[in-house]
Protein backbone atom coordinates (compact mmCIF):
# COMPACT_ATOMS: atom_id res chain seq x y z
CA UNK A 1 0.00 0.00 0.00
CA UNK A 2 1.33 3.41 -0.88
CA UNK A 3 0.36 6.71 0.58
CA UNK A 4 0.20 9.99 -1.28
CA UNK A 5 0.91 13.38 0.22
CA UNK A 6 -1.11 16.40 -0.81
CA UNK A 7 -0.19 19.92 0.16
CA UNK A 8 -2.96 22.46 0.56
CA UNK A 9 -2.40 26.07 -0.48
CA UNK A 10 -0.20 27.34 2.33
CA UNK A 11 -1.13 24.44 4.66
CA UNK A 12 0.74 21.46 6.04
CA UNK A 13 0.86 18.02 4.40
CA UNK A 14 -2.02 15.57 4.67
CA UNK A 15 -1.41 11.85 4.06
CA UNK A 16 -4.10 9.75 2.38
CA UNK A 17 -4.38 6.03 1.96
CA UNK A 18 -5.57 4.36 -1.21
CA UNK A 19 -9.19 4.94 -0.32
CA UNK A 20 -8.55 8.66 0.26
CA UNK A 21 -8.93 8.40 4.04
CA UNK A 22 -6.87 10.95 5.95
CA UNK A 23 -4.15 9.23 8.01
CA UNK A 24 -2.40 12.28 9.47
CA UNK A 25 -2.54 15.99 8.98
CA UNK A 26 -0.32 18.97 9.72
CA UNK A 27 -3.34 21.29 9.52
CA UNK A 28 -5.86 21.63 12.34
CA UNK A 29 -9.52 21.19 11.48
CA UNK A 30 -11.21 24.31 10.17
CA UNK A 31 -12.67 26.44 12.95
CA UNK A 32 -14.55 29.72 12.98
CA UNK A 33 -12.41 32.83 13.35
CA UNK A 34 -9.26 30.86 12.53
CA UNK A 35 -7.78 33.74 10.55
CA UNK A 36 -8.45 36.15 13.43
CA UNK A 37 -6.77 33.82 15.95
CA UNK A 38 -3.67 33.38 13.81
CA UNK A 39 -3.47 37.09 13.04
CA UNK A 40 -3.68 38.11 16.68
CA UNK A 41 -1.10 35.50 17.65
CA UNK A 42 1.32 37.02 15.15
CA UNK A 43 0.33 40.52 16.30
CA UNK A 44 1.37 39.46 19.80
CA UNK A 45 4.75 38.44 18.38
CA UNK A 46 5.15 41.88 16.83
CA UNK A 47 4.12 43.57 20.07
CA UNK A 48 6.58 41.53 22.13
CA UNK A 49 9.37 42.41 19.69
CA UNK A 50 8.56 46.11 20.11
CA UNK A 51 8.43 45.90 23.91
CA UNK A 52 11.78 44.11 24.04
CA UNK A 53 13.41 46.83 21.93
CA UNK A 54 11.80 50.04 23.22
CA UNK A 55 14.25 52.15 21.22
CA UNK A 56 11.99 51.38 18.25
CA UNK A 57 9.53 53.82 19.83
CA UNK A 58 11.92 56.78 19.75
CA UNK A 59 10.62 57.98 16.39
CA UNK A 60 6.98 57.97 17.54
CA UNK A 61 7.77 59.73 20.81
CA UNK A 62 10.46 62.31 20.02
CA UNK A 63 9.62 63.14 16.40
CA UNK A 64 6.09 64.56 16.97
CA UNK A 65 7.37 66.56 19.95
CA UNK A 66 10.14 68.03 17.80
CA UNK A 67 7.67 68.99 15.07
CA UNK A 68 5.43 70.75 17.58
CA UNK A 69 8.33 72.69 19.11
CA UNK A 70 9.73 73.71 15.73
CA UNK A 71 6.45 74.79 14.15
CA UNK A 72 4.83 76.39 17.19
CA UNK A 73 7.76 78.38 18.52
CA UNK A 74 9.35 79.28 15.17
CA UNK A 75 6.22 79.91 13.09
CA UNK A 76 3.39 80.41 15.57
CA UNK A 77 4.01 84.06 16.27
CA UNK A 78 4.48 84.94 12.60
CA UNK A 79 1.49 82.95 11.30
CA UNK A 80 -1.12 83.51 13.99
CA UNK A 81 0.44 85.96 16.43
CA UNK A 82 0.10 83.58 19.37
CA UNK A 83 1.92 80.34 20.11
CA UNK A 84 -0.99 78.90 22.09
CA UNK A 85 -3.52 79.81 19.40
CA UNK A 86 -1.34 78.26 16.72
CA UNK A 87 -0.84 75.16 18.88
CA UNK A 88 -4.62 74.67 18.95
CA UNK A 89 -4.69 74.77 15.15
CA UNK A 90 -1.55 72.70 14.62
CA UNK A 91 -1.61 69.86 17.15
CA UNK A 92 -4.47 67.76 15.67
CA UNK A 93 -2.74 67.92 12.28
CA UNK A 94 0.62 66.91 13.78
CA UNK A 95 -1.18 63.95 15.35
CA UNK A 96 -2.18 62.77 11.87
CA UNK A 97 1.28 63.36 10.47
CA UNK A 98 3.05 61.51 13.30
CA UNK A 99 1.02 58.30 12.96
CA UNK A 100 1.47 58.32 9.19
CA UNK A 101 5.24 58.53 9.60
CA UNK A 102 5.04 55.76 12.21
CA UNK A 103 3.24 53.48 9.74
CA UNK A 104 6.36 53.29 7.53
CA UNK A 105 8.06 51.08 10.12
CA UNK A 106 5.62 48.24 9.41
CA UNK A 107 6.71 47.94 5.79
CA UNK A 108 10.38 48.29 6.76
CA UNK A 109 10.14 45.57 9.43
CA UNK A 110 8.17 43.26 7.14
CA UNK A 111 10.74 43.62 4.36
CA UNK A 112 13.54 42.83 6.83
CA UNK A 113 11.72 39.70 8.05
CA UNK A 114 11.15 38.50 4.50
CA UNK A 115 14.86 38.90 3.68
CA UNK A 116 15.88 37.05 6.84
CA UNK A 117 13.63 34.10 6.03
CA UNK A 118 11.18 34.60 8.90
CA UNK A 119 8.23 34.50 6.52
CA UNK A 120 9.49 31.24 5.04
CA UNK A 121 8.84 29.72 8.45
CA UNK A 122 5.35 31.22 8.48
CA UNK A 123 4.74 29.68 5.07
CA UNK A 124 5.45 26.20 6.46
CA UNK A 125 2.85 26.65 9.20
CA UNK A 126 -0.81 25.66 8.73
CA UNK A 127 -2.01 29.26 8.83
CA UNK A 128 -3.69 31.56 6.34
CA UNK A 129 -1.28 33.35 4.05
CA UNK A 130 -2.68 36.75 5.01
CA UNK A 131 -2.26 36.18 8.77
CA UNK A 132 1.40 37.36 8.99
CA UNK A 133 0.53 40.60 7.19
CA UNK A 134 -2.56 41.28 9.27
CA UNK A 135 -0.58 40.44 12.42
CA UNK A 136 2.12 42.94 11.49
CA UNK A 137 -0.41 45.71 10.91
CA UNK A 138 -2.36 45.04 14.11
CA UNK A 139 0.77 44.60 16.24
CA UNK A 140 2.30 47.88 15.09
CA UNK A 141 -0.83 49.83 15.96
CA UNK A 142 0.62 50.19 19.45
CA UNK A 143 3.06 52.65 17.87
CA UNK A 144 0.14 54.86 16.82
CA UNK A 145 -1.32 54.81 20.32
CA UNK A 146 2.02 55.68 21.93
CA UNK A 147 2.58 58.53 19.48
CA UNK A 148 -0.85 60.06 20.14
CA UNK A 149 -0.58 59.72 23.93
CA UNK A 150 2.87 61.34 24.01
CA UNK A 151 1.81 64.13 21.67
CA UNK A 152 -1.35 64.98 23.60
CA UNK A 153 0.53 64.86 26.89
CA UNK A 154 3.22 67.22 25.63
CA UNK A 155 0.62 69.50 24.05
CA UNK A 156 -1.28 69.71 27.32
CA UNK A 157 1.97 70.58 29.13
CA UNK A 158 2.64 73.56 26.85
CA UNK A 159 -0.91 74.90 26.82
CA UNK A 160 -3.15 72.88 24.48
CA UNK A 161 -6.69 72.25 25.71
CA UNK A 162 -9.42 70.18 24.07
CA UNK A 163 -12.25 72.48 22.95
CA UNK A 164 -15.00 69.84 22.89
CA UNK A 165 -15.17 66.90 25.31
CA UNK A 166 -13.26 63.64 25.98
CA UNK A 167 -15.62 61.51 23.83
CA UNK A 168 -15.13 63.71 20.79
CA UNK A 169 -11.38 63.72 21.38
CA UNK A 170 -11.40 59.92 21.64
CA UNK A 171 -13.35 59.73 18.38
CA UNK A 172 -10.72 61.92 16.73
CA UNK A 173 -7.95 59.61 17.94
CA UNK A 174 -9.78 56.51 16.69
CA UNK A 175 -10.36 58.04 13.25
CA UNK A 176 -6.67 58.96 13.02
CA UNK A 177 -5.58 55.46 14.07
CA UNK A 178 -7.98 53.84 11.60
CA UNK A 179 -6.65 55.99 8.78
CA UNK A 180 -3.05 55.22 9.75
CA UNK A 181 -3.86 51.50 9.77
CA UNK A 182 -5.26 51.82 6.25
CA UNK A 183 -2.17 53.70 5.04
CA UNK A 184 -0.03 50.97 6.58
CA UNK A 185 -1.29 48.55 3.92
CA UNK A 186 0.38 50.71 1.27
CA UNK A 187 3.70 50.31 3.07
CA UNK A 188 3.05 46.60 3.60
CA UNK A 189 2.73 46.33 -0.18
CA UNK A 190 5.99 48.25 -0.57
CA UNK A 191 7.66 46.00 1.99
CA UNK A 192 6.69 42.94 -0.02
CA UNK A 193 7.59 44.12 -3.53
CA UNK A 194 10.70 46.23 -2.81
CA UNK A 195 13.98 44.35 -2.48
CA UNK A 196 15.81 46.33 0.20
CA UNK A 197 14.58 47.81 3.53
CA UNK A 198 16.26 51.13 2.77
CA UNK A 199 14.33 51.40 -0.47
CA UNK A 200 11.08 50.92 1.48
CA UNK A 201 11.82 53.98 3.62
CA UNK A 202 12.97 56.10 0.70
CA UNK A 203 9.92 55.28 -1.42
CA UNK A 204 7.57 55.70 1.53
CA UNK A 205 8.77 59.20 2.39
CA UNK A 206 8.57 60.26 -1.25
CA UNK A 207 4.88 59.39 -0.95
CA UNK A 208 4.34 60.83 2.53
CA UNK A 209 5.79 64.30 2.07
CA UNK A 210 3.31 65.56 -0.58
CA UNK A 211 0.47 63.86 1.30
CA UNK A 212 1.28 65.38 4.71
CA UNK A 213 2.82 68.75 3.87
CA UNK A 214 0.58 69.35 0.85
CA UNK A 215 -2.32 69.99 3.23
CA UNK A 216 -3.68 72.68 5.51
CA UNK A 217 -1.52 71.32 8.33
CA UNK A 218 0.34 74.57 9.00
CA UNK A 219 -1.91 77.24 7.45
CA UNK A 220 -5.61 77.52 6.52
CA UNK A 221 -6.57 76.30 3.07
CA UNK A 222 -7.79 79.70 1.84
CA UNK A 223 -4.30 81.19 2.26
CA UNK A 224 -2.79 78.73 -0.25
CA UNK A 225 -2.39 79.28 -4.01
CA UNK A 226 -5.29 78.07 -6.14
CA UNK A 227 -3.52 75.01 -7.56
CA UNK A 228 -2.49 73.90 -4.06
CA UNK A 229 -6.03 74.44 -2.73
CA UNK A 230 -7.29 72.08 -5.45
CA UNK A 231 -4.83 69.43 -4.24
CA UNK A 232 -5.79 69.95 -0.58
CA UNK A 233 -9.48 69.46 -1.38
CA UNK A 234 -8.82 65.98 -2.82
CA UNK A 235 -6.04 64.98 -0.43
CA UNK A 236 -7.32 62.33 2.01
CA UNK A 237 -4.83 63.40 4.67
CA UNK A 238 -6.30 66.91 4.69
CA UNK A 239 -9.76 65.40 5.30
CA UNK A 240 -8.45 63.48 8.32
CA UNK A 241 -6.76 66.60 9.68
CA UNK A 242 -10.01 68.56 9.29
CA UNK A 243 -11.92 65.79 11.07
CA UNK A 244 -9.42 65.72 13.95
CA UNK A 245 -9.57 69.51 14.32
CA UNK A 246 -13.37 69.56 14.29
CA UNK A 247 -13.67 66.77 16.87
CA UNK A 248 -11.00 68.18 19.18
CA UNK A 249 -11.39 71.94 18.78
CA UNK A 250 -15.05 72.23 17.75
CA UNK A 251 -16.79 72.86 14.47
CA UNK A 252 -18.84 70.94 11.86
CA UNK A 253 -17.73 67.31 11.76
CA UNK A 254 -20.05 65.50 9.36
CA UNK A 255 -18.39 66.04 5.98
CA UNK A 256 -14.77 65.65 7.06
CA UNK A 257 -15.45 62.59 9.22
CA UNK A 258 -17.41 60.89 6.43
CA UNK A 259 -14.63 61.56 3.91
CA UNK A 260 -12.01 60.27 6.34
CA UNK A 261 -13.84 57.00 6.94
CA UNK A 262 -14.58 56.47 3.25
CA UNK A 263 -10.95 57.09 2.32
CA UNK A 264 -9.77 54.68 5.01
CA UNK A 265 -12.09 51.90 3.90
CA UNK A 266 -11.27 52.50 0.23
CA UNK A 267 -7.50 52.31 0.83
CA UNK A 268 -7.87 49.03 2.73
CA UNK A 269 -10.13 47.53 0.06
CA UNK A 270 -7.59 48.35 -2.67
CA UNK A 271 -4.20 47.81 -1.04
CA UNK A 272 -4.80 44.95 1.43
CA UNK A 273 -5.65 42.41 -1.34
CA UNK A 274 -2.75 43.69 -3.45
CA UNK A 275 -0.36 43.24 -0.52
CA UNK A 276 -1.59 39.69 0.18
CA UNK A 277 -1.36 38.72 -3.49
CA UNK A 278 2.16 40.12 -3.80
CA UNK A 279 3.18 38.34 -0.59
CA UNK A 280 1.94 35.01 -1.93
CA UNK A 281 3.94 35.48 -5.11
CA UNK A 282 7.13 36.42 -3.28
CA UNK A 283 7.19 33.79 -0.57
C-alpha positions as CSV (number, residue, x, y, z in Angstrom):
1,X,0.0,0.0,0.0
2,X,1.3,3.4,-0.9
3,X,0.4,6.7,0.6
4,X,0.2,10.0,-1.3
5,X,0.9,13.4,0.2
6,X,-1.1,16.4,-0.8
7,X,-0.2,19.9,0.2
8,X,-3.0,22.5,0.6
9,X,-2.4,26.1,-0.5
10,X,-0.2,27.3,2.3
11,X,-1.1,24.4,4.7
12,X,0.7,21.5,6.0
13,X,0.9,18.0,4.4
14,X,-2.0,15.6,4.7
15,X,-1.4,11.9,4.1
16,X,-4.1,9.8,2.4
17,X,-4.4,6.0,2.0
18,X,-5.6,4.4,-1.2
19,X,-9.2,4.9,-0.3
20,X,-8.6,8.7,0.3
21,X,-8.9,8.4,4.0
22,X,-6.9,11.0,6.0
23,X,-4.1,9.2,8.0
24,X,-2.4,12.3,9.5
25,X,-2.5,16.0,9.0
26,X,-0.3,19.0,9.7
27,X,-3.3,21.3,9.5
28,X,-5.9,21.6,12.3
29,X,-9.5,21.2,11.5
30,X,-11.2,24.3,10.2
31,X,-12.7,26.4,12.9
32,X,-14.5,29.7,13.0
33,X,-12.4,32.8,13.3
34,X,-9.3,30.9,12.5
35,X,-7.8,33.7,10.5
36,X,-8.4,36.1,13.4
37,X,-6.8,33.8,16.0
38,X,-3.7,33.4,13.8
39,X,-3.5,37.1,13.0
40,X,-3.7,38.1,16.7
41,X,-1.1,35.5,17.7
42,X,1.3,37.0,15.2
43,X,0.3,40.5,16.3
44,X,1.4,39.5,19.8
45,X,4.7,38.4,18.4
46,X,5.1,41.9,16.8
47,X,4.1,43.6,20.1
48,X,6.6,41.5,22.1
49,X,9.4,42.4,19.7
50,X,8.6,46.1,20.1
51,X,8.4,45.9,23.9
52,X,11.8,44.1,24.0
53,X,13.4,46.8,21.9
54,X,11.8,50.0,23.2
55,X,14.3,52.2,21.2
56,X,12.0,51.4,18.3
57,X,9.5,53.8,19.8
58,X,11.9,56.8,19.7
59,X,10.6,58.0,16.4
60,X,7.0,58.0,17.5
61,X,7.8,59.7,20.8
62,X,10.5,62.3,20.0
63,X,9.6,63.1,16.4
64,X,6.1,64.6,17.0
65,X,7.4,66.6,19.9
66,X,10.1,68.0,17.8
67,X,7.7,69.0,15.1
68,X,5.4,70.8,17.6
69,X,8.3,72.7,19.1
70,X,9.7,73.7,15.7
71,X,6.5,74.8,14.2
72,X,4.8,76.4,17.2
73,X,7.8,78.4,18.5
74,X,9.4,79.3,15.2
75,X,6.2,79.9,13.1
76,X,3.4,80.4,15.6
77,X,4.0,84.1,16.3
78,X,4.5,84.9,12.6
79,X,1.5,83.0,11.3
80,X,-1.1,83.5,14.0
81,X,0.4,86.0,16.4
82,X,0.1,83.6,19.4
83,X,1.9,80.3,20.1
84,X,-1.0,78.9,22.1
85,X,-3.5,79.8,19.4
86,X,-1.3,78.3,16.7
87,X,-0.8,75.2,18.9
88,X,-4.6,74.7,18.9
89,X,-4.7,74.8,15.2
90,X,-1.6,72.7,14.6
91,X,-1.6,69.9,17.1
92,X,-4.5,67.8,15.7
93,X,-2.7,67.9,12.3
94,X,0.6,66.9,13.8
95,X,-1.2,64.0,15.4
96,X,-2.2,62.8,11.9
97,X,1.3,63.4,10.5
98,X,3.0,61.5,13.3
99,X,1.0,58.3,13.0
100,X,1.5,58.3,9.2
101,X,5.2,58.5,9.6
102,X,5.0,55.8,12.2
103,X,3.2,53.5,9.7
104,X,6.4,53.3,7.5
105,X,8.1,51.1,10.1
106,X,5.6,48.2,9.4
107,X,6.7,47.9,5.8
108,X,10.4,48.3,6.8
109,X,10.1,45.6,9.4
110,X,8.2,43.3,7.1
111,X,10.7,43.6,4.4
112,X,13.5,42.8,6.8
113,X,11.7,39.7,8.1
114,X,11.2,38.5,4.5
115,X,14.9,38.9,3.7
116,X,15.9,37.1,6.8
117,X,13.6,34.1,6.0
118,X,11.2,34.6,8.9
119,X,8.2,34.5,6.5
120,X,9.5,31.2,5.0
121,X,8.8,29.7,8.4
122,X,5.4,31.2,8.5
123,X,4.7,29.7,5.1
124,X,5.4,26.2,6.5
125,X,2.9,26.6,9.2
126,X,-0.8,25.7,8.7
127,X,-2.0,29.3,8.8
128,X,-3.7,31.6,6.3
129,X,-1.3,33.4,4.1
130,X,-2.7,36.8,5.0
131,X,-2.3,36.2,8.8
132,X,1.4,37.4,9.0
133,X,0.5,40.6,7.2
134,X,-2.6,41.3,9.3
135,X,-0.6,40.4,12.4
136,X,2.1,42.9,11.5
137,X,-0.4,45.7,10.9
138,X,-2.4,45.0,14.1
139,X,0.8,44.6,16.2
140,X,2.3,47.9,15.1
141,X,-0.8,49.8,16.0
142,X,0.6,50.2,19.5
143,X,3.1,52.6,17.9
144,X,0.1,54.9,16.8
145,X,-1.3,54.8,20.3
146,X,2.0,55.7,21.9
147,X,2.6,58.5,19.5
148,X,-0.8,60.1,20.1
149,X,-0.6,59.7,23.9
150,X,2.9,61.3,24.0
151,X,1.8,64.1,21.7
152,X,-1.3,65.0,23.6
153,X,0.5,64.9,26.9
154,X,3.2,67.2,25.6
155,X,0.6,69.5,24.1
156,X,-1.3,69.7,27.3
157,X,2.0,70.6,29.1
158,X,2.6,73.6,26.8
159,X,-0.9,74.9,26.8
160,X,-3.2,72.9,24.5
161,X,-6.7,72.3,25.7
162,X,-9.4,70.2,24.1
163,X,-12.3,72.5,23.0
164,X,-15.0,69.8,22.9
165,X,-15.2,66.9,25.3
166,X,-13.3,63.6,26.0
167,X,-15.6,61.5,23.8
168,X,-15.1,63.7,20.8
169,X,-11.4,63.7,21.4
170,X,-11.4,59.9,21.6
171,X,-13.4,59.7,18.4
172,X,-10.7,61.9,16.7
173,X,-7.9,59.6,17.9
174,X,-9.8,56.5,16.7
175,X,-10.4,58.0,13.3
176,X,-6.7,59.0,13.0
177,X,-5.6,55.5,14.1
178,X,-8.0,53.8,11.6
179,X,-6.7,56.0,8.8
180,X,-3.0,55.2,9.8
181,X,-3.9,51.5,9.8
182,X,-5.3,51.8,6.2
183,X,-2.2,53.7,5.0
184,X,0.0,51.0,6.6
185,X,-1.3,48.6,3.9
186,X,0.4,50.7,1.3
187,X,3.7,50.3,3.1
188,X,3.1,46.6,3.6
189,X,2.7,46.3,-0.2
190,X,6.0,48.3,-0.6
191,X,7.7,46.0,2.0
192,X,6.7,42.9,0.0
193,X,7.6,44.1,-3.5
194,X,10.7,46.2,-2.8
195,X,14.0,44.4,-2.5
196,X,15.8,46.3,0.2
197,X,14.6,47.8,3.5
198,X,16.3,51.1,2.8
199,X,14.3,51.4,-0.5
200,X,11.1,50.9,1.5
201,X,11.8,54.0,3.6
202,X,13.0,56.1,0.7
203,X,9.9,55.3,-1.4
204,X,7.6,55.7,1.5
205,X,8.8,59.2,2.4
206,X,8.6,60.3,-1.3
207,X,4.9,59.4,-1.0
208,X,4.3,60.8,2.5
209,X,5.8,64.3,2.1
210,X,3.3,65.6,-0.6
211,X,0.5,63.9,1.3
212,X,1.3,65.4,4.7
213,X,2.8,68.7,3.9
214,X,0.6,69.3,0.8
215,X,-2.3,70.0,3.2
216,X,-3.7,72.7,5.5
217,X,-1.5,71.3,8.3
218,X,0.3,74.6,9.0
219,X,-1.9,77.2,7.4
220,X,-5.6,77.5,6.5
221,X,-6.6,76.3,3.1
222,X,-7.8,79.7,1.8
223,X,-4.3,81.2,2.3
224,X,-2.8,78.7,-0.3
225,X,-2.4,79.3,-4.0
226,X,-5.3,78.1,-6.1
227,X,-3.5,75.0,-7.6
228,X,-2.5,73.9,-4.1
229,X,-6.0,74.4,-2.7
230,X,-7.3,72.1,-5.4
231,X,-4.8,69.4,-4.2
232,X,-5.8,69.9,-0.6
233,X,-9.5,69.5,-1.4
234,X,-8.8,66.0,-2.8
235,X,-6.0,65.0,-0.4
236,X,-7.3,62.3,2.0
237,X,-4.8,63.4,4.7
238,X,-6.3,66.9,4.7
239,X,-9.8,65.4,5.3
240,X,-8.5,63.5,8.3
241,X,-6.8,66.6,9.7
242,X,-10.0,68.6,9.3
243,X,-11.9,65.8,11.1
244,X,-9.4,65.7,13.9
245,X,-9.6,69.5,14.3
246,X,-13.4,69.6,14.3
247,X,-13.7,66.8,16.9
248,X,-11.0,68.2,19.2
249,X,-11.4,71.9,18.8
250,X,-15.0,72.2,17.7
251,X,-16.8,72.9,14.5
252,X,-18.8,70.9,11.9
253,X,-17.7,67.3,11.8
254,X,-20.1,65.5,9.4
255,X,-18.4,66.0,6.0
256,X,-14.8,65.6,7.1
257,X,-15.4,62.6,9.2
258,X,-17.4,60.9,6.4
259,X,-14.6,61.6,3.9
260,X,-12.0,60.3,6.3
261,X,-13.8,57.0,6.9
262,X,-14.6,56.5,3.2
263,X,-10.9,57.1,2.3
264,X,-9.8,54.7,5.0
265,X,-12.1,51.9,3.9
266,X,-11.3,52.5,0.2
267,X,-7.5,52.3,0.8
268,X,-7.9,49.0,2.7
269,X,-10.1,47.5,0.1
270,X,-7.6,48.3,-2.7
271,X,-4.2,47.8,-1.0
272,X,-4.8,44.9,1.4
273,X,-5.7,42.4,-1.3
274,X,-2.7,43.7,-3.4
275,X,-0.4,43.2,-0.5
276,X,-1.6,39.7,0.2
277,X,-1.4,38.7,-3.5
278,X,2.2,40.1,-3.8
279,X,3.2,38.3,-0.6
280,X,1.9,35.0,-1.9
281,X,3.9,35.5,-5.1
282,X,7.1,36.4,-3.3
283,X,7.2,33.8,-0.6
